[in-house]
Amino acid sequence: MILVVGLGNPGNQYHNTRHNIGFLALDFFSKRHSFEIISPKFNSQYSEVILFDKKIFFIKPQTFMNLSGQAVKHFSEFYKIPSQNIIILHDDIDLPFETLRKKAKGGHAGHNGVKSIMETLGTDQFSRLRLGVGRPFDTTDVSDYVLSQFNAEEKQKLPALLNKASELLEKTLIDLE
């Protein structure tokens, strides 16, 4: 079994913000594969799907970013999913917009959602798909920046980025033993 987690914050006011790109990526992926992530369980919206001959849980924690680890821990413990079979999709301000990186393990780089997951699981041994949202170009506070809406240029490029993220997630899922 595999657990795929898109990070974000619940609520309409956060829907199209940079910090919610993990939610947006999962929504894009689920539409591409004709399923919805809407059922409630363990403070998350989730879906259980068979894809690529694998049983996969897709979740969007509804605990707010800083407490994302609670939902991940509940799912991973209840379904006995090892941390090596967990994939986290999250925003990354250290990557330029439209840049994607896969990371097998390591630190949280200041990302509070990843930090929460590391703390609650007690390990860094899970995969991350880092979706670049860039840094603010001015004196805007980083917290305000990630909680702000995409600008007009980013909105135009967002579908291509989400498509690339879906392709990377597909490859990651196919390659996972």
N, C-alpha and C positions, 0 to 999 in steps of 0.2 A: 504494500500500500504506500501511497505517496500523498503528502500534504502540500498543497500550493496555497500560499498566503499572499494576498494583495494588501498592502498597508495603506491606511488612510484614516480619515475621521468621519464618523457618521454625521448626517444632517445635510440638508440642502445647501446651507451656507458654505460648505466645504466642497461641494460636488466637483466643480471644475477648477480646483486649486492645484498648484504644483505638488503639495504634500499628498494629494490623493491620486497621484498618477498610478500607484499600485492598484487601487480600486478600478481606475479607468482601464488599465491594462487587462485586468481580469474580466471586466465587462466586455471589452473588445474580443478577447480570446473566447469567452463563452458564446458570444453571438456567432463567431466564426465556426464554432463546433456545435451550434444549435442546442445549447442548454442555458438555464438561468441560475444565478446564484442568489436565491431569495429565501430559502427555508431557514428558520431560526434554530440555532442550537449553540450552546456554550458561549453565549454573548457574541455570536457571529451570525452572518448570513452565510449559508453554505450550499453546496451541491455535491452529490456523490455521483461520479461518472466513470464509465469504463472507456478509456481512450488508449490507443496504442497497446491494446491487450493488457492494460494495467488498471487497477482500481485506484482512482484519484479523488481526493477530497479537495475542493476549492473553497477557500473561506475568505471572507472580508470581516475582520474583527470589528465589533461595534462598541468597543471599550475606549475609544479614543487612542491616538497613537502611542502615548506614553505607557499605556497598559496593554498593548498588543500581546505581550507574552502570556497573559492569562488565558486568552482564547487558544493560542497555539499550544500551550501546555495541556489544556483540557482535551483538545482533539488528539494530540500525540499520545497522551497517556491512555485515554479511553480506547483508542483504536490500535494502541501499541505500535505506533509509527516511529521508527528510529530517527534520530536527528539527521542522519545522512540522507534520509528520504524526505526532508523538508526543504522547500524552495520558497524564498521570500522575494517578492517584487516590491521595490521601494524607490522613492525619489532619492537623488544624490546631487547635492549642490556642488560637489567637487568635479562633476563631469559637465561639460558644455551641453546645452540643450540638443537633443537628438542623438546623443551618444549613449551607447549601451555597453555594459560590462558584466561579465559573469564572474562571480567570486565564489570559491568553494568553501572558504572558512576565513576566520580572521576577526579583527576588531569591528567596532560599531561606527568608527569615524564620526562620533558625535550625533549619530542618528538615534533619537530616543526610542523609536519603535524597535529598531534592531537591538538596542541596548536592553530594552525590556525583555525581548525574546531570549537574549543571551543569559540574562539574570534568572529568568524563571526556568529555563531549560538547564541551566548550569553548564552550558557548553557553547562553543562557537562553531561546532561541526555541523553546519547546515549551509546550503547554497543560497546565494543572493543573486538576483538579477537587478543590477543597479541601473536605473533609468535617469539619465542626466537631465536636470532642470536648470543648470547653471546657477551662477551667483548674481546677486544684484549688482548693477553697474554703478550705483550711487551709494549714498549713505543709508539706504533702507536697511533696517534691522533684518537679519536672516530669518527670524521667526515670522515677521510680518511678510517677508518675501515669499516664503514657502506656503503661507496661508492665503496668498493673493491669487487672483484669477490669472490665467495665461493671457499674455498680451495678444494683439491681433495677429501678428506674424507667427507667434507660437501656435495659436489656434489653427491657422492654416496648415502648419506642419505637423500638428499633433496626430492626425490619422496615420500618416506615414510612420511616425515614431511608434505608435501603438501596433501597427502591422509588423514592424521589425521586432518589437518586443514579443509578439505572438509567435513569430518564426523562431526566435531564440528559445522561448519557453517550449515550443514543440520539440526542437532539437534536444533540449535538456531532458525532457520527459522521455523521449525515445531512447536516449543514451543511458538513462538511469537504470541500473540493474535491480 
